[in-house]
Amino acid sequence: MAAAADRPAVILAPKTAPPAKVAQLLVFGARVVLVDGTFDQAFDLTLEAAQAFGWYCRNTGYNPFTAEGKKTAAYEICEQLTVTETPAVGAKHIVPSGARGASPLQWSAPDAVFVSVGDGNIISGLHKGFRELYELGWIAQVPRLFGIQSTGSAAVANAFARGSESIEPVRADTLADSISVDMPRDGLRALRAATQTGGAYLTVTDAEILEAIAALGKREAVFSEPAAAAAYAGIVKAAGAGMVGPEDGIVVMLTGSGLKDTRAAMQAAGEAKIIEPRLEALQRILA
């Protein structure tokens, strides 16, 4: 965003951030500083720096405009699920996003949406977007929202399980770095996104996340980073528990490419074999 606007950007990230993510930031021209600490410590330092240096802080979960941006994903989901009547033959068909003839009054919402949760900004933004569409009369119902957290970073899920709105910090420990958060900064709204829509919070292990990365690649040809794959692991768990069924219209949001964290991908898929450049060697490997 800063690069497109020709503005300088300073990014603070924990030193454990995947190298591919750091490389992207550097390529876009940001000044990247790796903090010898946790995500939360890096987050707090950005707030302190913004105050001290007069910077504009756009931290997710802190800057309200971030949720305003993320809510548009709800608009896109409903627009892309729109079903209209084909005038010539009367057959129903899906009208793609941006197509002519798709009136907002015809928009449709899924029955449920699954999304991974770290700071909680995406799910809270989705909730706001769906609520706005419902209040405008453009969709018939707000979907049930399911937040998926790693068992090693489950502050919001813990509060949901207790039936409490008091979110207590945890010591985050998960390979899904994008949702590895001690204290979610948009946690209360993220919690209410589930409780106010009839959804739920589920937790998945790192092992289940790795299985989901492999399953998404093999079955759906989708390459997801661990945090994104957590949402898929969540729907697998929810379906097994009878929380959703085969008749439900469900959207699973995969929020990050696997190219952002190739180390985790190699854990999920294994490593390639190395052979000598001879046919016999290839035959042995393939046997």
C-alpha positions, 0 to 999 in steps of 0.5 A: 500500500505504501509502495503504491502511494510512494510513501515510506514504510517501516515494518516491525516484525518478530525475528521468527517471521518466515523469510519469504514474508520478510523478502516480500516486504523488502522488495516493496521497499519497506524498511524492515526491522526484526524484533528479538521478541514475540509478535505482541512485543513487536506490535507494542513497539510499533505503537510506542514508535508511532507515538514517539515519531508521529508515524501513522500506525496501520496495525491490524486490530488497532487501526479501525480502517483495517476492519473497514477494508476486510469487511469488503470480503463479505461483500465479495462473497455475497456478490459472487454467490449471486444467483439470477434468472436467465431471461431467455430460458428461465434457468438459474445461473451464477453471475460472476462478480462485476457482471451486469444484471446482478441487482444487490437485492438478489445477493445471497449469503452462505450458511457458514463461513470459516476463517482462521483467527489471530488478532481477530481483525478479519472475522470482525470485519467479515461480521461487520460486512455481513451485518451491513448487507443484512441491514440494507436488505441485500441478503436474507441472513447473516452467516454463522461465523466460525473462528479457527485458532491453533491450540497453541494460540487460542485466547479467543477460543478459550473465552468462547469455551468459558462462555465469557467475554473476558479474553485472557492472554496466552503464551502463543506457540504455533507454527502458524505465525500469522495467527500466533498471538498472545493477546488478540487486539481485536479479540472482543469483536472477533468473539462476538462475530461467532456468538452473535451469529450462532457460530463457534470457535474451534481449535486445531493442532499444528499437526492438523494444520500440516495435514490441511496444507497437504490436503488442500494441495492434493485435493483442491490444487490450492497452496496455503500457508499454515494460518490459512490452512487452519480454517480448512482444518477447522471445517473438517473438525466441525463437519466431523462433530455435526456442526455443519452438514452436506446441505449447508452452503459454506465458505472457507477463507484461505487468507495466505499463500503457501509461498509465504512460508515454504518451510512449513510447506516442506514439513507438510509435504516432505522433501524431494529426492536427489538422484544421479542423472541416470535412468536406473537411478530414476527407476529405483526412486519410482519403484 
